[in-house]
Amino acid sequence: MPEKKRVAVLFGGHSSEYGVSLQSAASVLEEIDRERFVPISIGISRQGDWYLYEGPIQAIREDAWQRGVGCAPVAFSPSRGGPALLSLEDGTPRGIAVDAAFPVLHGKNGEDGTVQGLFELAGIPVIGCGTLASALCMDKDRAHRLAACAGVDTPASVVFTTRITP
């Protein structure tokens, strides 16, 4: 039997869609095939802090995942020379191997290409869209322009910007 793949499942995030991400990630973690995959839950707080979360899935759903046990600071290293995930528990870095990343993040700092770029630097395959597709899809104006250039019928649109004067 082949070795199980270790999949980092990211949830939460510094985004207005934080709560949506918690619900989506809880569903992913409940349904992932544990015969084939070892999920590694990575929670990102509303402030943008990253944690290895090893508590119950229900606490993610209830946004109580940071309050209990099983929550230690982590960071991803963009270096391809070693384990990409570094647990910073007790102040001593411990490497954790990751075979793939599944960013179940919504909105800015999650599905806009930023997280995907980090994994691309580290050489970790991303489940879902890559860096360019993610960034482009978050910029609706550019996405519509590109689709129109490819001959796809798109509705007329306009972009409004706010200018702040001193």
WOKABEL-V539073 format. One record per residue. N is the residue number from 1. RES is the residue in three letters. SS is DSSP state (hx for helix, st for strand, lp for the rest). BURIAL is b if it has 16 or more other C-alpha atoms within 10 Angstrom, else e. Layout:
# WOKABEL-V539073
N_RES_SS_BURIAL + N_RES_SS_BURIAL
This chain:
# WOKABEL-V539073
1_MET_lp_e + 2_PRO_lp_e + 3_GLU_lp_e + 4_LYS_lp_e + 5_LYS_st_b + 6_ARG_st_b + 7_VAL_st_b + 8_ALA_st_b + 9_VAL_st_b + 10_LEU_st_b + 11_PHE_st_b + 12_GLY_st_b + 13_GLY_lp_b + 14_HIS_lp_b + 15_SER_lp_b + 16_SER_lp_e + 17_GLU_lp_b + 18_TYR_hx_b + 19_GLY_hx_b + 20_VAL_hx_b + 21_SER_hx_b + 22_LEU_hx_b + 23_GLN_hx_b + 24_SER_hx_b + 25_ALA_hx_b + 26_ALA_hx_b + 27_SER_hx_e + 28_VAL_hx_b + 29_LEU_hx_b + 30_GLU_hx_e + 31_GLU_hx_e + 32_ILE_lp_e + 33_ASP_lp_e + 34_ARG_lp_e + 35_GLU_lp_e + 36_ARG_lp_e + 37_PHE_st_e + 38_VAL_st_b + 39_PRO_st_b + 40_ILE_st_b + 41_SER_st_b + 42_ILE_st_b + 43_GLY_st_b + 44_ILE_st_b + 45_SER_lp_b + 46_ARG_lp_e + 47_GLN_lp_e + 48_GLY_lp_e + 49_ASP_lp_e + 50_TRP_st_b + 51_TYR_st_b + 52_LEU_st_b + 53_TYR_st_b + 54_GLU_lp_b + 55_GLY_lp_b + 56_PRO_lp_e + 57_ILE_hx_b + 58_GLN_hx_e + 59_ALA_hx_e + 60_ILE_hx_b + 61_ARG_hx_b + 62_GLU_lp_e + 63_ASP_lp_e + 64_ALA_lp_e + 65_TRP_lp_b + 66_GLN_lp_b + 67_ARG_lp_e + 68_GLY_lp_e + 69_VAL_lp_e + 70_GLY_lp_e + 71_CYS_st_b + 72_ALA_st_b + 73_PRO_st_b + 74_VAL_st_b + 75_ALA_st_b + 76_PHE_st_b + 77_SER_lp_b + 78_PRO_lp_b + 79_SER_lp_e + 80_ARG_lp_e + 81_GLY_lp_e + 82_GLY_lp_e + 83_PRO_lp_b + 84_ALA_lp_b + 85_LEU_st_b + 86_LEU_st_b + 87_SER_st_b + 88_LEU_lp_b + 89_GLU_hx_e + 90_ASP_hx_e + 91_GLY_hx_e + 92_THR_lp_e + 93_PRO_lp_e + 94_ARG_st_e + 95_GLY_st_b + 96_ILE_st_e + 97_ALA_lp_e + 98_VAL_lp_b + 99_ASP_lp_b + 100_ALA_st_b + 101_ALA_st_b + 102_PHE_st_b + 103_PRO_st_b + 104_VAL_lp_b + 105_LEU_lp_b + 106_HIS_lp_b + 107_GLY_lp_b + 108_LYS_lp_b + 109_ASN_lp_e + 110_GLY_lp_b + 111_GLU_lp_b + 112_ASP_lp_b + 113_GLY_lp_b + 114_THR_hx_b + 115_VAL_hx_b + 116_GLN_hx_b + 117_GLY_hx_b + 118_LEU_hx_b + 119_PHE_hx_b + 120_GLU_hx_b + 121_LEU_hx_e + 122_ALA_hx_b + 123_GLY_lp_b + 124_ILE_lp_b + 125_PRO_st_b + 126_VAL_st_b + 127_ILE_lp_e + 128_GLY_lp_e + 129_CYS_lp_e + 130_GLY_lp_b + 131_THR_hx_b + 132_LEU_hx_e + 133_ALA_hx_e + 134_SER_hx_b + 135_ALA_hx_b + 136_LEU_hx_b + 137_CYS_hx_b + 138_MET_hx_e + 139_ASP_lp_e + 140_LYS_hx_e + 141_ASP_hx_e + 142_ARG_hx_e + 143_ALA_hx_e + 144_HIS_hx_b + 145_ARG_hx_e + 146_LEU_hx_e + 147_ALA_hx_e + 148_ALA_hx_e + 149_CYS_hx_e + 150_ALA_lp_e + 151_GLY_lp_e + 152_VAL_lp_e + 153_ASP_lp_e + 154_THR_lp_e + 155_PRO_lp_e + 156_ALA_lp_e + 157_SER_lp_e + 158_VAL_lp_e + 159_VAL_lp_e + 160_PHE_lp_e + 161_THR_lp_e + 162_THR_lp_e + 163_ARG_lp_e + 164_ILE_lp_e + 165_THR_lp_e + 166_PRO_lp_e
